[in-house]
Amino acid sequence: MRAAVLGANDGIVSVAGIVIGVAGATSARGPIFAAVLIALGLTGALSARLGGSNVRRAVLRLVIGGALGLAFTYGVGHLFGAALG
């Protein structure tokens, strides 16, 4: 359980770092969204490869789950007036 929590934390920090870096370069949503999806895909592929799991399944799970999470977070922020742009 400890390894799963620490691994998830590493993934969150890595993707957040990419978001901050891309958001510092542009305020357009498209490149930020694309960078996050690419980062999630690469993270899933690397994790699956190192863990000996099915790479395709891990990448799909992370990219689809991440996209849904981003959409939900954006929707909640927009609903409460906290969305940017």
C-alpha positions as CSV (number, residue, x, y, z in Angstrom):
1,M,0.0,0.0,0.0
2,R,2.8,2.4,0.9
3,A,4.5,1.9,-2.5
4,A,1.2,2.6,-4.3
5,V,0.6,5.8,-2.4
6,L,4.2,7.0,-3.0
7,G,4.1,6.0,-6.6
8,A,0.8,7.9,-7.1
9,N,2.4,10.9,-5.4
10,D,5.4,10.8,-7.7
11,G,3.1,10.7,-10.7
12,I,1.0,13.6,-9.5
13,V,4.1,15.7,-8.9
14,S,5.6,14.8,-12.3
15,V,2.5,15.7,-14.2
16,A,2.0,18.9,-12.2
17,G,5.5,19.9,-13.0
18,I,4.8,19.5,-16.7
19,V,1.6,21.5,-16.4
20,I,3.3,24.3,-14.7
21,G,6.1,24.4,-17.2
22,V,3.8,24.4,-20.2
23,A,1.4,26.9,-18.6
24,G,4.3,29.2,-18.0
25,A,5.1,29.2,-21.7
26,T,1.5,29.6,-23.0
27,S,-2.0,30.3,-21.6
28,A,-3.8,28.4,-24.3
29,R,-5.6,25.4,-23.1
30,G,-4.9,23.1,-26.0
31,P,-1.1,22.8,-25.6
32,I,-1.5,22.4,-21.8
33,F,-4.1,19.6,-22.3
34,A,-1.9,17.9,-24.9
35,A,1.2,18.0,-22.7
36,V,-0.7,16.5,-19.8
37,L,-2.1,13.6,-21.9
38,I,1.4,13.0,-23.4
39,A,2.9,13.0,-19.9
40,L,0.2,10.6,-18.6
41,G,0.8,8.3,-21.6
42,L,4.6,8.3,-21.1
43,T,4.2,7.7,-17.4
44,G,1.9,4.8,-18.0
45,A,4.1,3.2,-20.6
46,L,7.2,3.5,-18.4
47,S,5.5,2.2,-15.3
48,A,4.0,-0.7,-17.2
49,R,7.3,-1.6,-18.9
50,L,9.2,-1.5,-15.6
51,G,6.5,-3.5,-13.8
52,G,6.2,-6.1,-16.6
53,S,2.5,-5.3,-17.3
54,N,0.6,-4.7,-20.5
55,V,1.8,-1.3,-21.8
56,R,-1.2,-0.6,-24.0
57,R,-3.7,-1.2,-21.2
58,A,-1.8,1.0,-18.7
59,V,-1.5,3.8,-21.2
60,L,-5.2,3.7,-22.1
61,R,-6.2,3.6,-18.5
62,L,-4.1,6.6,-17.5
63,V,-4.9,8.7,-20.6
64,I,-8.6,8.1,-20.5
65,G,-8.8,8.4,-16.7
66,G,-6.7,11.5,-16.8
67,A,-8.8,13.1,-19.5
68,L,-11.9,12.4,-17.6
69,G,-10.4,13.8,-14.4
70,L,-9.3,17.0,-16.2
71,A,-12.7,17.4,-17.7
72,F,-14.4,16.9,-14.4
73,T,-12.1,19.3,-12.6
74,Y,-12.6,21.9,-15.3
75,G,-16.3,21.5,-15.1
76,V,-16.4,21.9,-11.3
77,G,-14.1,25.0,-11.6
78,H,-16.3,26.5,-14.3
79,L,-19.5,25.8,-12.3
80,F,-18.2,27.6,-9.3
81,G,-16.5,30.4,-11.2
82,A,-12.9,29.3,-10.6
83,A,-12.0,28.4,-14.1
84,L,-9.3,30.4,-15.9
85,G,-9.9,31.9,-19.3
